Amino acid sequence: MTPVMVTDDDAADRHAGPAQRQGGDQGQGLRRAATTGGGMTITGSPREDRPFDPARLVLGRRLAGLHTRDLAAAIDRVPATVARYESGLATPPADVRERCAQTLGLPVSFFEPGRPQLRLDTGRAHFRSLRATTVVERDQALAQVELLWEIVVRVEEVVNLPPVDLDAVAADSPAAAARAVRHAWGFGDGPLPHLVRHLEARGVVVTRLRGAGAARGPAAKGSSTPAQAGSPGSAAYARPKSGSSRRGRKNIDAFSAPVDGRPIIVLTDKGDVLRRRFSVAHELGHLMLHPDPAPGSAHHEGEANAFAAELLMPEAVFGDLLPDPTDLVALAELGGRWGVSIAAMAYRGRTLGVYSDSVFRQLMVTLTRLGWRSGEPVRGEHPGEEPALLVKALDLAADQGLPLSLLAERLRIGLPCLRELLGIRVSRPRLRVISSSG
């Protein structure tokens, strides 16, 4: 089958093109030699005669946001036994695999070998802070990226995603790099709309951190309620005593990682669309400036912020546009035109010398009093800022004989879990019962 091309056009024109990846056998997945490189490992399962791949149990547990001890408690085993399962020193019997599947909200077939798997270490991702997040939270986020990689690999068997076009720019500072990007991409000095769409057209996969497999506690002792295969958060799970999936996702900021030759930017629900735009520009700065991630590096974070500020608010014109800092209406109107928050403009004004330190502090106090530090009223629409590439690719894949149900089957994660991971909502018709009198 010849793959079709996803373009940056909204209509997703279908162009035939050579396959970027060779498809494996239809039921068993791609065969890829194990490769390693700087905190990223891609492996296949070496023994397909076994009913269990220990790396899959590790992935499922991380995707669920569970400690080893949590999984052990849920399946009525000691942590050392689970550690033996995960290291491959022991194979869990069929009934234990079933309990693991129920606890993790995955089909039992998820643990079967025969398909490649990515393992991405924390050191290969641009995390903003290692102190504000726990190891489990970061592992959960990375597990979603790893599973997303498997989705991309499968989709690219039948659909050609746009080639990656993030050439390095020669610049002596983050701001100069941002100006070079604006020039190379034809943005000029005006507002930069549709930032996410521009990145997707250049082969960057942008996604949201989903609630799929979000942190769950072990099932209550004696619970006999079975989990529906691939249905995260079913009645078999007890809410964790410490923390929650909502709290865990709140701690994670947007992050990015170069994964197997294709950059991935992961957004969260933090803030409004204007703040998410700045996060996208920030992560683009990491991808352009920092080929070797340094999670939590204050130096890298400062450079990414400087890049994002210049990309969205170029010094050549923006300083002259900043209004009186006490005029929130004028600030909001300017922010709406340029797609930036008032807080971002306050920082930019101070950096450019338009606002003094005291004026900046007073403006931030005002934003805090109004409750606008984490989110402010957004004027107008900002289309092109929601990820759309994968959704278009999945639509084309379905036309090419790979519908979501078959993709979920090949990934062995269950259709509900796949939909949740991709943020696909199923609309159901509402039944109305009309009673007639007489």
C-alpha positions as CSV (number, residue, x, y, z in Angstrom):
1,M,0.0,0.0,0.0
2,T,1.4,3.4,-0.9
3,P,1.2,5.9,2.0
4,V,-0.6,9.2,1.5
5,M,0.8,12.5,2.5
6,V,-0.6,14.8,5.2
7,T,-0.1,18.4,4.2
8,D,-0.4,21.6,6.1
9,D,-3.5,22.5,4.2
10,D,-6.7,22.3,6.2
11,A,-8.3,20.1,3.6
12,A,-5.3,17.7,4.0
13,D,-4.9,17.1,0.3
14,R,-3.9,13.6,-0.4
15,H,-0.6,13.2,-2.3
16,A,0.9,9.9,-3.0
17,G,4.5,9.5,-1.7
18,P,7.1,6.9,-1.0
19,A,6.8,5.1,2.3
20,Q,8.9,6.6,5.1
21,R,8.7,3.4,7.1
22,Q,8.3,-0.2,5.9
23,G,5.3,-1.9,7.4
24,G,5.7,-5.1,9.4
25,D,3.4,-8.0,9.2
26,Q,-0.2,-6.9,9.8
27,G,-0.7,-8.7,13.1
28,Q,2.7,-8.7,14.7
29,G,4.1,-5.2,14.2
30,L,7.3,-3.8,12.9
31,R,10.6,-5.7,13.4
32,R,13.3,-3.3,14.4
33,A,16.8,-3.9,15.6
34,A,17.5,-2.6,19.1
35,T,19.1,0.9,18.9
36,T,20.3,3.1,21.7
37,G,21.4,6.7,21.9
38,G,21.8,9.1,24.7
39,G,18.9,8.1,27.0
40,M,16.6,6.7,24.2
41,T,16.2,3.0,23.5
42,I,14.2,1.4,20.8
43,T,13.8,-2.3,21.1
44,G,11.8,-5.2,19.8
45,S,10.9,-8.2,21.9
46,P,13.7,-10.8,21.6
47,R,11.5,-13.8,22.6
48,E,8.1,-14.1,20.9
49,D,7.5,-17.6,22.2
50,R,6.8,-16.1,25.6
51,P,3.3,-14.8,26.5
52,F,4.7,-11.9,28.4
53,D,7.1,-9.0,27.7
54,P,8.4,-7.5,30.9
55,A,9.0,-4.1,29.3
56,R,5.3,-3.9,28.5
57,L,4.4,-4.3,32.2
58,V,6.9,-1.5,33.1
59,L,5.3,0.8,30.4
60,G,1.8,0.0,31.6
61,R,2.6,0.8,35.2
62,R,4.4,4.0,34.3
63,L,1.4,5.0,32.1
64,A,-0.9,4.5,35.1
65,G,1.3,6.6,37.3
66,L,1.9,3.9,39.8
67,H,4.9,2.9,42.0
68,T,5.9,-0.8,41.9
69,R,4.5,-1.1,45.4
70,D,1.1,0.2,44.3
71,L,0.9,-2.4,41.5
72,A,2.1,-5.1,44.0
73,A,-0.7,-4.2,46.4
74,A,-3.3,-4.2,43.7
75,I,-2.4,-7.7,42.5
76,D,-1.8,-9.1,46.0
77,R,2.0,-9.6,45.6
78,V,5.0,-8.2,47.3
79,P,7.0,-5.5,45.5
80,A,10.0,-7.8,45.1
81,T,7.8,-10.2,43.0
82,V,6.7,-7.4,40.8
83,A,10.3,-6.3,40.4
84,R,11.1,-9.8,39.2
85,Y,8.3,-9.7,36.7
86,E,9.5,-6.3,35.3
87,S,13.1,-7.4,35.1
88,G,12.2,-10.6,33.3
89,L,13.5,-12.9,36.0
90,A,10.0,-14.4,36.4
91,T,6.9,-14.6,34.3
92,P,3.6,-13.9,36.0
93,P,1.0,-16.6,35.6
94,A,-2.1,-16.0,33.6
95,D,-4.3,-15.0,36.5
96,V,-1.7,-12.4,37.7
97,R,-1.4,-11.0,34.2
98,E,-5.2,-10.6,34.2
99,R,-5.1,-8.7,37.5
100,C,-2.3,-6.5,36.2
101,A,-4.4,-5.7,33.1
102,Q,-7.4,-4.8,35.3
103,T,-5.3,-2.6,37.5
104,L,-3.7,-0.8,34.6
105,G,-6.8,-0.5,32.5
106,L,-5.2,-2.4,29.6
107,P,-6.0,-5.5,27.7
108,V,-4.0,-8.6,28.7
109,S,-2.7,-8.7,25.2
110,F,-0.8,-5.5,25.9
111,F,1.8,-7.5,27.7
112,E,2.5,-9.8,24.7
113,P,5.8,-9.4,22.9
114,G,6.3,-8.9,19.2
115,R,6.3,-5.1,18.6
116,P,9.0,-2.4,19.0
117,Q,9.0,-0.2,22.1
118,L,10.6,3.1,22.9
119,R,12.1,3.9,26.3
120,L,12.8,7.6,26.8
121,D,14.8,8.7,29.8
122,T,14.2,11.9,31.7
123,G,17.5,13.2,30.5
124,R,16.3,13.2,26.9
125,A,13.4,15.5,27.5
126,H,13.3,19.3,28.1
127,F,11.6,19.3,31.5
128,R,11.4,22.8,33.0
129,S,11.9,21.7,36.6
130,L,12.9,18.4,38.3
131,R,12.1,19.8,41.8
132,A,8.5,20.6,41.1
133,T,7.7,17.1,39.8
134,T,8.1,13.6,41.1
135,V,9.8,10.8,39.3
136,V,6.4,9.1,38.9
137,E,4.9,12.2,37.4
138,R,7.7,12.5,34.9
139,D,7.6,8.8,34.1
140,Q,3.9,9.0,33.5
141,A,4.3,11.8,31.0
142,L,7.2,10.1,29.2
143,A,5.2,6.9,29.0
144,Q,2.5,8.7,27.1
145,V,5.2,10.0,24.7
146,E,6.5,6.5,24.3
147,L,3.1,5.2,23.4
148,L,2.5,8.1,21.1
149,W,5.7,7.1,19.3
150,E,4.2,3.7,18.7
151,I,1.0,5.4,17.3
152,V,3.1,7.5,14.9
153,V,5.1,4.5,13.7
154,R,1.9,2.6,12.9
155,V,0.2,5.6,11.2
156,E,3.3,6.2,9.1
157,E,2.9,2.8,7.6
158,V,0.1,4.2,5.5
159,V,0.4,8.0,5.9
160,N,3.4,10.2,5.3
161,L,3.6,12.9,7.9
162,P,5.3,16.1,6.9
163,P,9.1,15.8,6.9
164,V,10.9,17.4,9.8
165,D,12.1,20.9,8.8
166,L,13.8,22.4,11.8
167,D,17.2,23.3,10.4
168,A,19.6,24.8,12.9
169,V,20.1,28.5,12.6
170,A,23.4,30.3,13.0
171,A,23.0,32.9,15.7
172,D,25.0,34.3,18.6
173,S,22.0,34.6,21.0
174,P,18.6,33.1,21.6
175,A,17.0,36.4,20.4
176,A,19.1,36.3,17.2
177,A,18.0,32.7,16.6
178,A,14.4,33.7,17.0
179,R,14.9,36.5,14.4
180,A,16.5,34.1,12.1
181,V,13.6,31.7,12.4
182,R,11.1,34.5,11.7
183,H,13.1,35.4,8.6
184,A,13.6,31.9,7.4
185,W,9.9,31.1,7.9
186,G,8.7,34.3,6.3
187,F,7.0,35.8,9.4
188,G,8.4,39.3,9.1
189,D,8.0,41.5,12.1
190,G,4.2,41.2,12.6
191,P,2.1,39.0,14.8
192,L,2.7,35.2,14.4
193,P,-0.6,33.4,14.1
194,H,-1.3,29.7,14.0
195,L,2.0,28.8,15.7
196,V,1.0,25.2,16.4
197,R,-0.1,24.8,12.8
198,H,3.2,26.2,11.5
199,L,5.1,23.7,13.6
200,E,3.0,20.7,12.5
201,A,3.5,21.7,8.9
202,R,7.2,21.4,9.6
203,G,6.9,17.9,10.9
204,V,6.7,18.6,14.7
205,V,4.1,16.4,16.5
206,V,2.3,18.5,19.0
207,T,0.0,16.8,21.5
208,R,-1.7,17.3,24.9
209,L,-0.9,15.5,28.1
210,R,-4.0,13.4,28.5
211,G,-5.7,11.7,31.3
212,A,-5.3,8.3,29.7
213,G,-3.8,6.0,32.3
214,A,-3.7,8.9,34.8
215,A,-2.5,8.1,38.2
216,R,-4.7,5.6,39.9
217,G,-4.5,3.9,43.2
218,P,-4.6,0.1,43.7
219,A,-8.0,-1.6,43.6
220,A,-9.6,-2.0,47.0
221,K,-9.0,-5.3,48.7
222,G,-11.6,-7.8,47.9
223,S,-13.0,-5.8,45.0
224,S,-14.4,-8.1,42.3
225,T,-15.4,-5.4,39.8
226,P,-13.6,-6.2,36.6
227,A,-12.0,-3.5,34.6
228,Q,-13.2,-3.2,31.0
229,A,-10.2,-3.8,28.8
230,G,-8.7,-0.6,27.7
231,S,-11.0,1.5,29.9
232,P,-8.9,3.7,32.2
233,G,-10.5,4.8,35.4
234,S,-13.1,2.0,35.6
235,A,-14.9,1.1,38.8
236,A,-12.2,-1.4,39.8
237,Y,-9.8,1.4,40.8
238,A,-9.8,3.2,44.1
239,R,-8.8,6.9,44.1
240,P,-5.2,7.2,45.4
241,K,-4.8,8.3,49.0
242,S,-1.9,10.6,48.2
243,G,-2.2,12.9,45.2
244,S,-4.4,12.4,42.2
245,S,-4.1,12.4,38.4
246,R,-5.3,16.0,38.4
247,R,-2.6,17.1,40.8
248,G,0.0,15.2,38.9
249,R,-0.8,16.8,35.6
250,K,-0.9,20.2,37.3
251,N,2.7,19.8,38.3
252,I,3.9,19.0,34.8
253,D,4.6,21.9,32.5
254,A,4.8,21.7,28.7
255,F,7.9,19.8,27.6
256,S,9.5,18.6,24.4
257,A,11.8,15.8,23.2
258,P,13.4,14.8,19.9
259,V,12.1,11.2,19.5
260,D,13.5,8.9,16.9
261,G,14.2,11.8,14.5
262,R,10.8,13.6,15.0
263,P,10.4,16.3,17.6
264,I,7.4,16.0,19.9
265,I,6.0,18.9,22.0
266,V,3.7,18.0,24.8
267,L,1.3,20.6,26.1
268,T,-0.7,20.6,29.3
269,D,-3.9,22.3,30.4
270,K,-2.0,24.9,32.4
271,G,-3.1,28.5,31.7
272,D,-5.1,29.8,28.7
273,V,-4.4,29.6,25.0
274,L,-2.1,32.6,25.1
275,R,0.1,31.0,27.7
276,R,0.1,27.8,25.8
277,R,1.3,29.7,22.7
278,F,4.3,31.0,24.7
279,S,4.9,27.4,25.9
280,V,5.0,26.2,22.3
281,A,7.5,29.0,21.4
282,H,9.5,28.1,24.5
283,E,9.7,24.4,23.5
284,L,10.6,25.4,19.9
285,G,13.5,27.4,21.5
286,H,14.7,24.2,23.2
287,L,14.5,22.2,20.0
288,M,16.4,24.8,18.0
289,L,19.0,25.8,20.6
290,H,19.5,22.7,22.8
291,P,20.2,19.5,20.9
292,D,21.4,18.0,24.2
293,P,18.6,18.4,26.8
294,A,19.5,19.4,30.4
295,P,16.3,19.0,32.3
296,G,15.8,21.7,35.0
297,S,18.7,23.8,33.7
298,A,18.1,27.4,34.6
299,H,20.4,28.5,31.8
300,H,18.5,26.5,29.2
301,E,15.2,27.7,30.5
302,G,16.3,31.3,30.4
303,E,17.5,30.9,26.8
304,A,14.2,29.3,25.8
305,N,12.2,32.1,27.4
306,A,14.4,34.7,25.5
307,F,13.8,32.9,22.3
308,A,10.0,32.7,22.8
309,A,9.8,36.3,23.8
310,E,11.6,37.5,20.6
311,L,9.7,35.1,18.4
312,L,6.3,36.3,19.6
313,M,7.1,39.9,20.5
314,P,10.0,41.1,18.2
315,E,12.1,43.8,19.7
316,A,12.2,45.8,16.5
317,V,8.5,46.7,16.7
318,F,7.0,45.5,20.0
319,G,8.5,48.0,22.4
320,D,6.9,50.9,20.6
321,L,3.5,49.2,20.8
322,L,3.4,48.7,24.5
323,P,0.7,51.0,26.1
324,D,0.6,52.6,29.5
325,P,0.9,49.7,32.0
326,T,-2.2,50.9,33.9
327,D,-4.4,50.6,30.9
328,L,-5.4,46.9,31.1
329,V,-7.9,47.3,28.2
330,A,-5.2,48.5,25.9
331,L,-2.9,45.8,27.0
332,A,-5.5,43.1,26.5
333,E,-6.3,44.4,23.0
334,L,-2.6,44.3,22.1
335,G,-2.2,40.9,23.6
336,G,-5.2,39.6,21.6
337,R,-3.7,40.9,18.3
338,W,-0.3,39.4,19.0
339,G,-1.4,36.2,20.8
340,V,0.4,36.9,24.0
341,S,-0.7,37.3,27.6
342,I,-0.5,40.5,29.6
343,A,2.0,38.8,32.0
344,A,4.2,38.0,29.0
345,M,4.0,41.6,27.8
346,A,4.9,42.8,31.3
347,Y,8.1,40.8,31.3
348,R,8.8,41.8,27.7
349,G,8.3,45.5,28.6
350,R,10.8,45.2,31.5
351,T,13.3,43.4,29.3
352,L,13.1,46.0,26.6
353,G,13.4,48.9,29.1
354,V,9.9,50.2,28.4
355,Y,8.6,49.4,31.9
356,S,10.8,50.0,35.0
357,D,11.1,47.4,37.7
358,S,8.7,49.2,40.0
359,V,6.1,49.5,37.2
360,F,6.6,45.9,36.3
361,R,6.0,44.8,39.9
362,Q,2.9,47.0,40.2
363,L,1.5,45.5,37.1
364,M,2.1,41.9,38.3
365,V,0.4,42.8,41.7
366,T,-2.6,44.0,39.7
367,L,-2.7,40.8,37.7
368,T,-2.5,38.8,40.9
369,R,-5.3,40.7,42.5
370,L,-7.5,40.1,39.5
371,G,-6.6,36.4,39.4
372,W,-5.0,36.7,36.0
373,R,-1.5,35.3,36.8
374,S,-2.5,31.7,35.8
375,G,-5.1,32.7,33.2
376,E,-6.7,35.8,32.0
377,P,-9.8,36.7,29.8
378,V,-8.8,36.0,26.2
379,R,-10.1,38.3,23.5
380,G,-11.0,36.9,20.1
381,E,-10.3,33.5,18.6
382,H,-6.9,31.9,18.1
383,P,-7.4,29.1,15.5
384,G,-4.4,27.0,14.6
385,E,-3.3,26.7,18.2
386,E,-4.8,23.3,18.8
387,P,-2.9,20.2,17.6
388,A,-4.5,18.8,14.4
389,L,-1.8,16.9,12.6
390,L,-2.4,13.5,14.2
391,V,-6.2,13.8,13.9
392,K,-5.9,14.5,10.2
393,A,-3.4,11.6,9.8
394,L,-5.7,9.3,11.6
395,D,-8.6,10.2,9.3
396,L,-6.4,9.5,6.3
397,A,-5.2,6.3,7.8
398,A,-8.8,5.1,8.3
399,D,-9.4,5.8,4.6
400,Q,-6.3,3.7,3.8
401,G,-7.6,0.7,5.7
402,L,-6.3,1.5,9.2
403,P,-9.3,2.7,11.3
404,L,-9.0,3.5,15.0
405,S,-10.3,0.1,16.0
406,L,-7.7,-1.7,14.0
407,L,-4.9,0.6,15.2
408,A,-5.9,0.0,18.8
409,E,-5.9,-3.8,18.1
410,R,-2.4,-3.6,16.6
411,L,-1.2,-1.5,19.5
412,R,-3.1,-3.7,21.9
413,I,-4.2,-0.9,24.1
414,G,-8.0,-0.9,23.6
415,L,-10.0,1.5,21.7
416,P,-11.2,3.7,24.7
417,C,-7.6,4.1,25.9
418,L,-6.5,5.0,22.4
419,R,-9.2,7.6,22.0
420,E,-8.4,9.1,25.4
421,L,-4.7,9.3,24.7
422,L,-5.4,11.1,21.4
423,G,-8.1,13.4,22.9
424,I,-10.8,12.0,20.6
425,R,-14.2,12.4,22.0
426,V,-17.1,10.2,20.9
427,S,-20.4,12.1,20.5
428,R,-23.4,10.0,21.3
429,P,-26.9,10.9,20.3
430,R,-29.3,11.8,23.1
431,L,-32.4,9.7,23.3
432,R,-35.5,11.7,24.1
433,V,-38.7,9.9,25.2
434,I,-41.9,11.8,24.2
435,S,-45.0,10.8,25.9
436,S,-48.3,11.5,24.2
437,S,-51.5,12.1,26.0
438,G,-54.9,10.9,25.0
